[in-house]
């Protein structure tokens, strides 16, 4: 079961969130949860719900995509990830 707790308000450790105006960051942070993940943990599987947005702190998340020809492509992100 993932560890969820209220996010720390100061300072944002995600570089994308750190660029937001203070008021916007506080608005987002008030509705956010901290999710502790494990290495290689699947956050979203094809066909599953995709309503969450992840803002990694001190990590890079990646998406493994399958092309129409069946090849797999891995794309990394350190700012924001959404299914």
Secondary structure, 3 states (H helix, E strand, C coil): CCEEEECCCCCCCCHHHHCCCHHHHHHHHHCCEEEECCCCCCCCCCCCCCCCEECCCCCCEEEEEECCCCCEEEEEECCCEEC
